[in-house]
Amino acid sequence: MIAFFDDAGFILGGYIATFAAIAAFAWRAISSGRRLGKQIPDDDKYWT
């Protein structure tokens, strides 16, 4: 049980870093998609 607490910081840090990287990638992909979507005329937006 003591060994778990010794490694808990590395385990939680790994999870936090992973989730932060995924969130940053998703935020960047969504924001760039919105920015690029504003450049397209409304007639060419097949999803609307």
matplotlib code that plots the C-alpha trace (Angstrom):
import matplotlib.pyplot as plt

x = [0.0, 2.9, 4.4, 1.1, 1.4, 5.0, 3.9, 0.5, 2.0, 3.4, 0.2, -2.1, 0.4, 0.3, -3.5, -3.6, -1.1, -2.9, -6.3, -4.8, -3.2, -6.5, -8.4, -5.9, -6.0, -9.8, -10.0, -7.5, -9.3, -12.7, -11.4, -9.6, -12.7, -14.8, -12.3, -12.1, -15.9, -16.3, -14.2, -16.6, -19.6, -23.0, -23.9, -20.9, -21.7, -23.4, -23.7, -26.1]
y = [0.0, 2.4, 1.7, 2.9, 6.3, 6.7, 6.4, 8.1, 11.5, 10.1, 8.3, 11.2, 13.5, 11.3, 11.3, 15.1, 15.7, 13.3, 14.9, 18.4, 17.5, 16.0, 19.1, 21.5, 19.5, 19.6, 23.3, 24.1, 21.9, 23.5, 27.0, 26.6, 25.0, 27.9, 30.4, 28.6, 28.2, 32.0, 32.3, 30.0, 31.6, 30.4, 28.8, 26.4, 25.3, 21.9, 21.3, 24.2]
z = [0.0, 0.8, -2.7, -4.3, -2.5, -3.6, -7.3, -7.0, -7.9, -11.2, -12.0, -11.3, -13.1, -16.1, -16.2, -15.8, -18.6, -20.9, -20.3, -20.6, -24.0, -25.3, -24.1, -25.8, -29.0, -29.0, -28.2, -31.0, -33.5, -32.7, -32.7, -36.0, -37.5, -36.5, -37.8, -41.1, -41.3, -41.2, -44.4, -46.4, -48.1, -46.7, -50.0, -49.8, -46.3, -46.9, -43.2, -42.6]

ax = plt.figure().add_subplot(projection="3d")
ax.plot(x, y, z, "-o")
ax.set_aspect("equal")
plt.show()
